[in-house]
Protein backbone atom coordinates (compact mmCIF):
# COMPACT_ATOMS: atom_id res chain seq x y z
CA UNK A 1 0.00 0.00 0.00
CA UNK A 2 1.14 3.57 -0.61
CA UNK A 3 -0.84 5.68 1.85
CA UNK A 4 -3.45 5.37 4.59
CA UNK A 5 -6.04 7.96 5.59
CA UNK A 6 -5.93 8.69 9.31
CA UNK A 7 -8.53 11.48 9.27
CA UNK A 8 -10.48 12.31 6.10
CA UNK A 9 -11.00 16.07 6.35
CA UNK A 10 -14.16 17.82 5.18
CA UNK A 11 -14.34 16.45 1.63
CA UNK A 12 -11.43 14.61 0.05
CA UNK A 13 -12.10 12.82 -3.23
CA UNK A 14 -10.21 11.23 -6.10
CA UNK A 15 -10.51 13.35 -9.27
CA UNK A 16 -9.06 13.54 -12.77
CA UNK A 17 -10.09 15.31 -15.99
CA UNK A 18 -13.55 13.75 -15.90
CA UNK A 19 -15.77 11.53 -18.05
CA UNK A 20 -15.65 12.58 -21.67
CA UNK A 21 -18.20 11.30 -24.18
CA UNK A 22 -21.07 10.30 -21.88
CA UNK A 23 -23.10 13.51 -21.63
CA UNK A 24 -25.60 12.17 -24.19
CA UNK A 25 -26.49 9.52 -21.60
CA UNK A 26 -26.99 12.14 -18.90
CA UNK A 27 -23.63 11.44 -17.21
CA UNK A 28 -21.86 14.62 -16.02
CA UNK A 29 -18.22 15.17 -16.98
CA UNK A 30 -17.22 15.94 -13.39
CA UNK A 31 -13.50 15.92 -12.63
CA UNK A 32 -11.33 18.45 -10.82
CA UNK A 33 -12.94 21.80 -10.03
CA UNK A 34 -9.62 23.64 -10.47
CA UNK A 35 -8.20 21.93 -13.53
CA UNK A 36 -5.15 24.19 -13.64
CA UNK A 37 -4.00 23.28 -10.12
CA UNK A 38 -4.68 19.58 -10.73
CA UNK A 39 -2.74 19.56 -13.99
CA UNK A 40 0.14 21.55 -12.50
CA UNK A 41 0.35 19.12 -9.57
CA UNK A 42 0.55 16.19 -11.99
CA UNK A 43 3.20 17.88 -14.12
CA UNK A 44 5.39 18.62 -11.09
CA UNK A 45 5.68 14.90 -10.24
CA UNK A 46 6.14 13.73 -13.83
CA UNK A 47 2.61 12.37 -14.30
CA UNK A 48 0.34 12.43 -17.31
CA UNK A 49 -2.38 15.10 -17.32
CA UNK A 50 -4.89 12.22 -17.12
CA UNK A 51 -3.61 10.80 -13.81
CA UNK A 52 -5.87 11.00 -10.77
CA UNK A 53 -5.16 13.32 -7.83
CA UNK A 54 -6.77 14.04 -4.48
CA UNK A 55 -9.06 17.08 -4.39
CA UNK A 56 -9.07 18.45 -0.84
CA UNK A 57 -11.78 20.94 0.13
CA UNK A 58 -11.29 23.58 2.87
CA UNK A 59 -10.32 21.22 5.70
CA UNK A 60 -7.67 18.71 4.71
CA UNK A 61 -7.07 15.10 5.75
CA UNK A 62 -4.31 13.51 7.75
CA UNK A 63 -2.58 10.67 5.94
CA UNK A 64 0.50 8.51 6.32
CA UNK A 65 2.66 7.43 3.40
CA UNK A 66 3.84 3.83 3.65
CA UNK A 67 6.66 4.17 1.11
CA UNK A 68 8.80 7.07 -0.07
CA UNK A 69 6.46 9.25 -2.12
CA UNK A 70 7.06 12.06 -4.58
CA UNK A 71 4.16 14.49 -4.19
CA UNK A 72 3.15 18.00 -5.16
CA UNK A 73 0.52 20.21 -3.59
CA UNK A 74 -1.11 22.96 -5.65
CA UNK A 75 -4.11 25.26 -5.37
CA UNK A 76 -5.36 26.43 -1.97
CA UNK A 77 -3.00 26.90 0.98
CA UNK A 78 -4.33 24.57 3.67
CA UNK A 79 -1.29 24.84 5.98
CA UNK A 80 0.11 21.41 5.10
CA UNK A 81 2.89 20.07 7.34
CA UNK A 82 5.04 16.97 7.74
CA UNK A 83 6.52 16.49 11.20
CA UNK A 84 5.53 20.09 11.98
CA UNK A 85 7.53 21.37 9.01
CA UNK A 86 5.57 23.34 6.35
CA UNK A 87 5.16 21.54 3.04
CA UNK A 88 6.06 23.91 0.20
CA UNK A 89 3.38 24.46 -2.42
CA UNK A 90 3.69 24.41 -6.22
CA UNK A 91 6.83 22.25 -6.28
CA UNK A 92 7.73 18.54 -6.10
CA UNK A 93 8.38 17.20 -2.59
CA UNK A 94 9.78 13.79 -1.61
CA UNK A 95 8.27 12.37 1.59
CA UNK A 96 10.02 9.69 3.63
CA UNK A 97 8.18 6.42 4.22
CA UNK A 98 6.16 6.60 7.45
CA UNK A 99 5.77 10.39 7.31
CA UNK A 100 2.41 11.85 8.27
CA UNK A 101 1.02 14.65 6.10
CA UNK A 102 -1.36 16.94 7.99
CA UNK A 103 -3.43 19.96 7.01
CA UNK A 104 -4.41 22.90 9.19
CA UNK A 105 -6.08 26.27 8.70
CA UNK A 106 -7.20 27.33 5.22
CA UNK A 107 -5.09 30.44 4.58
CA UNK A 108 -6.44 31.20 1.13
CA UNK A 109 -8.39 29.46 -1.60
CA UNK A 110 -10.78 26.57 -1.14
CA UNK A 111 -9.44 23.45 -2.85
CA UNK A 112 -5.97 21.91 -2.78
CA UNK A 113 -4.76 19.23 -5.19
CA UNK A 114 -2.39 16.55 -3.99
CA UNK A 115 -0.62 14.55 -6.71
CA UNK A 116 1.48 11.43 -6.22
CA UNK A 117 4.02 10.17 -8.74
CA UNK A 118 2.20 7.42 -10.64
CA UNK A 119 -1.24 8.87 -9.89
CA UNK A 120 -3.95 7.45 -7.60
CA UNK A 121 -4.67 3.87 -8.67
CA UNK A 122 -8.42 3.31 -8.51
CA UNK A 123 -10.56 1.56 -11.16
CA UNK A 124 -11.73 3.53 -14.16
CA UNK A 125 -15.49 3.96 -14.59
CA UNK A 126 -16.53 5.18 -18.04
CA UNK A 127 -12.96 6.14 -18.82
CA UNK A 128 -12.35 8.18 -15.65
CA UNK A 129 -11.21 7.74 -12.07
CA UNK A 130 -13.16 10.78 -10.86
CA UNK A 131 -15.53 10.48 -7.92
CA UNK A 132 -19.17 11.33 -8.57
CA UNK A 133 -20.43 11.62 -4.99
CA UNK A 134 -24.04 12.41 -5.94
CA UNK A 135 -24.48 9.20 -7.94
CA UNK A 136 -22.01 7.12 -5.95
CA UNK A 137 -19.60 5.80 -8.56
CA UNK A 138 -16.00 6.31 -9.61
CA UNK A 139 -13.05 7.26 -7.42
CA UNK A 140 -12.67 5.28 -4.20
CA UNK A 141 -15.89 3.23 -3.96
CA UNK A 142 -17.90 6.20 -5.25
CA UNK A 143 -17.48 8.27 -2.09
CA UNK A 144 -15.31 10.75 -0.25
CA UNK A 145 -12.34 9.25 1.57
CA UNK A 146 -12.83 8.07 5.15
CA UNK A 147 -10.64 7.09 8.08
CA UNK A 148 -8.59 3.89 7.54
CA UNK A 149 -9.01 3.96 3.75
CA UNK A 150 -5.90 2.76 1.92
CA UNK A 151 -4.87 4.05 -1.50
CA UNK A 152 -2.25 2.80 -3.93
CA UNK A 153 -0.36 4.66 -6.61
CA UNK A 154 0.14 3.56 -10.20
CA UNK A 155 3.32 2.77 -12.10
CA UNK A 156 6.02 5.44 -12.14
CA UNK A 157 7.99 6.33 -15.26
CA UNK A 158 11.68 5.41 -15.20
CA UNK A 159 12.88 9.01 -15.48
CA UNK A 160 10.78 9.91 -12.43
CA UNK A 161 12.14 6.88 -10.52
CA UNK A 162 15.69 8.01 -11.21
CA UNK A 163 14.87 11.50 -9.97
CA UNK A 164 13.28 10.03 -6.82
CA UNK A 165 16.40 7.96 -6.15
CA UNK A 166 18.51 11.09 -6.48
CA UNK A 167 16.21 12.94 -4.05
CA UNK A 168 16.30 10.00 -1.62
CA UNK A 169 20.05 10.48 -1.34
CA UNK A 170 19.38 14.00 -0.06
CA UNK A 171 17.04 12.79 2.70
CA UNK A 172 19.87 11.54 4.86
CA UNK A 173 18.97 10.17 8.27
CA UNK A 174 17.17 13.13 9.78
CA UNK A 175 14.86 14.61 7.14
CA UNK A 176 11.20 13.80 6.58
CA UNK A 177 11.07 15.54 3.20
CA UNK A 178 13.19 17.30 0.60
CA UNK A 179 12.21 19.67 -2.20
CA UNK A 180 13.99 21.68 -4.88
CA UNK A 181 14.54 25.40 -4.37
CA UNK A 182 12.50 26.30 -7.46
CA UNK A 183 8.70 26.37 -7.76
CA UNK A 184 5.92 27.38 -10.15
CA UNK A 185 5.89 31.13 -9.65
CA UNK A 186 2.80 33.12 -8.75
CA UNK A 187 2.83 34.98 -12.08
CA UNK A 188 2.38 31.66 -13.90
CA UNK A 189 -0.78 30.77 -11.94
CA UNK A 190 -4.36 32.07 -12.13
CA UNK A 191 -5.03 35.16 -10.05
CA UNK A 192 -6.33 33.38 -6.96
CA UNK A 193 -5.81 36.31 -4.61
CA UNK A 194 -8.19 39.13 -3.71
CA UNK A 195 -11.69 39.57 -5.08
CA UNK A 196 -12.46 37.13 -7.89
CA UNK A 197 -12.78 38.90 -11.25
CA UNK A 198 -14.17 36.38 -13.72
CA UNK A 199 -14.14 36.96 -17.46
CA UNK A 200 -17.25 35.87 -19.35
CA UNK A 201 -18.61 35.83 -22.89
CA UNK A 202 -22.15 36.81 -23.82
CA UNK A 203 -24.65 33.98 -23.41
CA UNK A 204 -27.20 32.94 -26.00
CA UNK A 205 -30.03 34.69 -24.14
CA UNK A 206 -28.28 37.89 -23.04
CA UNK A 207 -30.34 39.99 -25.49
CA UNK A 208 -33.50 38.84 -23.69
CA UNK A 209 -32.48 40.60 -20.45
CA UNK A 210 -33.28 44.21 -19.74
CA UNK A 211 -30.54 46.77 -20.37
CA UNK A 212 -30.58 47.60 -16.65
CA UNK A 213 -30.06 43.94 -15.73
CA UNK A 214 -27.14 43.56 -18.14
CA UNK A 215 -25.53 46.65 -16.65
CA UNK A 216 -26.00 45.24 -13.14
CA UNK A 217 -24.46 41.93 -14.14
CA UNK A 218 -21.24 43.55 -15.33
CA UNK A 219 -20.92 46.35 -12.78
CA UNK A 220 -22.19 44.96 -9.47
CA UNK A 221 -20.47 42.42 -7.20
CA UNK A 222 -22.11 39.13 -6.33
CA UNK A 223 -21.68 37.04 -3.21
CA UNK A 224 -21.22 33.27 -3.50
CA UNK A 225 -24.07 31.70 -1.55
CA UNK A 226 -23.46 29.07 1.14
CA UNK A 227 -25.84 26.90 -0.94
CA UNK A 228 -23.07 26.30 -3.47
CA UNK A 229 -21.27 23.06 -4.28
CA UNK A 230 -19.46 21.16 -7.00
CA UNK A 231 -22.64 21.21 -9.10
CA UNK A 232 -23.16 24.97 -9.13
CA UNK A 233 -22.37 28.29 -7.46
CA UNK A 234 -25.45 30.28 -6.50
CA UNK A 235 -24.85 34.02 -6.59
CA UNK A 236 -26.49 36.62 -4.37
CA UNK A 237 -26.91 40.18 -5.64
CA UNK A 238 -29.22 42.51 -7.49
CA UNK A 239 -32.02 40.71 -9.28
CA UNK A 240 -31.68 40.15 -13.04
CA UNK A 241 -34.84 40.38 -15.11
CA UNK A 242 -35.91 39.48 -18.62
CA UNK A 243 -37.61 42.01 -20.91
CA UNK A 244 -40.35 39.43 -21.42
CA UNK A 245 -41.03 35.83 -20.37
CA UNK A 246 -38.85 33.30 -22.17
CA UNK A 247 -40.13 29.78 -22.74
CA UNK A 248 -37.98 27.18 -24.49
CA UNK A 249 -36.89 23.58 -24.32
CA UNK A 250 -33.92 22.55 -22.24
CA UNK A 251 -30.58 22.77 -24.03
CA UNK A 252 -27.02 21.62 -23.43
CA UNK A 253 -25.06 23.39 -20.70
CA UNK A 254 -21.43 23.14 -19.67
CA UNK A 255 -18.91 24.01 -16.96
CA UNK A 256 -19.14 27.79 -16.52
CA UNK A 257 -22.59 28.34 -18.04
CA UNK A 258 -24.31 31.20 -16.16
CA UNK A 259 -28.05 30.56 -15.85
CA UNK A 260 -30.66 32.89 -14.38
CA UNK A 261 -33.67 31.16 -12.78
CA UNK A 262 -36.98 32.82 -11.93
CA UNK A 263 -35.64 34.44 -8.73
CA UNK A 264 -33.21 36.51 -10.82
CA UNK A 265 -30.10 35.28 -8.96
CA UNK A 266 -27.44 33.84 -11.31
CA UNK A 267 -26.14 30.28 -10.99
CA UNK A 268 -22.73 29.39 -12.40
CA UNK A 269 -22.61 25.70 -13.29
CA UNK A 270 -19.51 23.93 -11.99
CA UNK A 271 -17.76 20.59 -12.58
CA UNK A 272 -20.62 18.29 -11.52
CA UNK A 273 -23.27 20.25 -13.43
CA UNK A 274 -26.23 18.58 -15.09
CA UNK A 275 -26.01 17.97 -18.84
CA UNK A 276 -29.03 20.09 -19.89
CA UNK A 277 -30.87 23.12 -18.53
CA UNK A 278 -33.85 25.28 -19.36
CA UNK A 279 -33.09 28.55 -17.56
CA UNK A 280 -32.06 31.59 -19.64
CA UNK A 281 -28.27 31.77 -20.18
CA UNK A 282 -26.81 35.23 -19.67
CA UNK A 283 -23.11 34.37 -19.99
CA UNK A 284 -20.41 31.70 -20.25
CA UNK A 285 -17.29 31.83 -18.08
CA UNK A 286 -14.03 31.71 -20.03
CA UNK A 287 -12.27 28.39 -19.40
CA UNK A 288 -9.11 30.07 -18.09
CA UNK A 289 -11.06 31.69 -15.24
CA UNK A 290 -12.90 28.59 -14.02
CA UNK A 291 -10.01 27.88 -11.57
CA UNK A 292 -10.55 31.32 -10.02
CA UNK A 293 -14.18 30.45 -9.30
CA UNK A 294 -13.21 26.99 -8.04
CA UNK A 295 -10.99 28.61 -5.40
CA UNK A 296 -13.54 31.25 -4.33
CA UNK A 297 -15.18 30.48 -0.99
CA UNK A 298 -18.85 30.85 -0.10
CA UNK A 299 -19.39 34.39 1.16
CA UNK A 300 -16.66 35.87 -1.04
CA UNK A 301 -17.28 38.48 -3.72
CA UNK A 302 -17.23 37.89 -7.46
CA UNK A 303 -17.49 40.33 -10.34
CA UNK A 304 -17.95 39.54 -14.02
CA UNK A 305 -16.06 41.20 -16.88
CA UNK A 306 -17.13 40.77 -20.51
CA UNK A 307 -14.66 39.56 -23.15
CA UNK A 308 -15.12 38.27 -26.69
CA UNK A 309 -15.00 34.66 -27.82
CA UNK A 310 -11.76 35.44 -29.66
CA UNK A 311 -10.16 36.83 -26.49
CA UNK A 312 -11.27 33.77 -24.51
CA UNK A 313 -9.82 31.49 -27.18
CA UNK A 314 -6.47 33.32 -27.15
CA UNK A 315 -6.29 33.16 -23.35
CA UNK A 316 -6.98 29.42 -23.47
CA UNK A 317 -4.30 28.82 -26.10
CA UNK A 318 -1.79 30.81 -24.04
CA UNK A 319 -2.56 28.77 -20.91
CA UNK A 320 -2.17 25.48 -22.77
CA UNK A 321 1.13 26.65 -24.22
CA UNK A 322 2.39 27.58 -20.75
CA UNK A 323 1.41 24.18 -19.32
CA UNK A 324 3.25 22.41 -22.15
CA UNK A 325 6.32 24.54 -21.46
CA UNK A 326 6.07 23.71 -17.76
CA UNK A 327 5.97 20.01 -18.57
CA UNK A 328 9.08 20.33 -20.74
CA UNK A 329 10.87 22.30 -18.02
CA UNK A 330 10.11 19.72 -15.32
CA UNK A 331 11.40 16.90 -17.55
CA UNK A 332 14.60 18.90 -18.08
CA UNK A 333 14.97 19.45 -14.33
CA UNK A 334 14.60 15.73 -13.75
CA UNK A 335 17.27 14.97 -16.31
CA UNK A 336 19.65 17.51 -14.75
CA UNK A 337 19.26 16.04 -11.24
CA UNK A 338 19.62 19.54 -9.76
CA UNK A 339 20.79 20.08 -6.19
CA UNK A 340 18.02 19.71 -3.60
CA UNK A 341 17.65 22.19 -0.75
Residue, then its C-alpha position, 0 to 999 in steps of 0.5 A: x500500500x502507498x498511503x493510509x487515511x488517518x482522518x479524512x478532512x471535510x471532503x477529500x475525493x479522487x478526481x481527474x479530468x472527468x468523463x468525456x463522451x457520456x453527456x448524451x447519456x446524462x452522465x456529467x463530466x465531473x472531474x477536478x474543479x480547479x483543472x489548472x492546479x490539478x494539472x500543475x500538480x501532476x506535471x510537477x511529479x512527472x505524471x500524465x495530465x490524465x492521472x488521478x489526484x486528491x481534491x481536498x476541500x477547505x479542511x484537509x485530511x491527515x494521511x500517512x505514506x507507507x513508502x517514499x512518495x514524490x508528491x506535489x501540492x497545488x491550489x489552496x494553501x491549507x497549511x500542510x505540514x510533515x513532522x511540523x515542518x511546512x510543506x512547500x506548495x507548487x513544487x515537487x516534494x519527496x516524503x520519507x516512508x512513514x511520514x504523516x502529512x497533515x493539514x491545518x487552517x485554510x489560509x487562502x483558496x478553497x481546494x488543494x490538489x495533492x498529486x502522487x508520482x504514478x497517480x492514484x490507482x483506482x478503477x476507471x469507470x466510463x474512462x475516468x477515475x473521478x468520484x461522482x459523490x451524488x451518484x455514488x460511482x468512480x473514485x474510491x468506492x464512489x465516495x469521499x475518503x474516510x478514516x482507515x481507507x488505503x490508497x495505492x499509486x500507479x506505475x512510475x515512469x523510469x525518469x521519475x524513478x531516477x529522480x526520486x532515487x537522487x532525491x532520496x540520497x538528499x534525505x539523509x537520516x534526519x529529514x522527513x522531506x526534501x524539495x527543490x529550491x524552485x517552484x511554479x511562480x505566482x505569475x504563472x498561476x491564475x489570479x487566486x488572490x483578492x476579489x475574484x474577477x471572472x471573465x465571461x462571454x455573452x450567453x445565448x439569451x443575453x439579449x433577452x435581459x433588460x438593459x438595466x439587468x445587463x448593466x448590473x451583471x457587469x458592474x455589481x459584485x455578487x456574493x457566493x451563496x453558502x448553498x453552493x457546491x461542485x454542481x453549481x455556485x449560486x450568486x447573491x446580488x441585485x435581481x436580473x430580469x428578462x424584458x419578457x417571459x422566455x419559454x424554451x426547451x432545455x438545451x445543453x449546458x457546460x462548466x461555466x454556463x451562467x443561468x438565471x432562474x426565476x428568482x433573478x439570482x445567477x447560478x454558475x454551473x460547476x464541474x458536476x453540473x447537469x447535462x441540460x438546462x432550461x433557464x435563460x443563459x446570460x453568460x459563459x465563463x471563459x475556461x481560463x477563469x474557471x479555476x478562479x471560481x473553483x478557489x472562491x469560498x462561499x461568502x466571497x465576492x465575485x465580479x464579471x467582466x465581458x470579453x469576446x469569444x476570440x479573447x477567450x480562445x487566445x487566453x486558453x491557447x496561451x494557458x495550454x502553451x504555458x502548461x506544455x512549457x512547464x511540462x518540458x521544463x520539469x522533464x529537463x529538471x529531472x534529467x539535470x538532477x539539480x541540487x536539492x535544498 
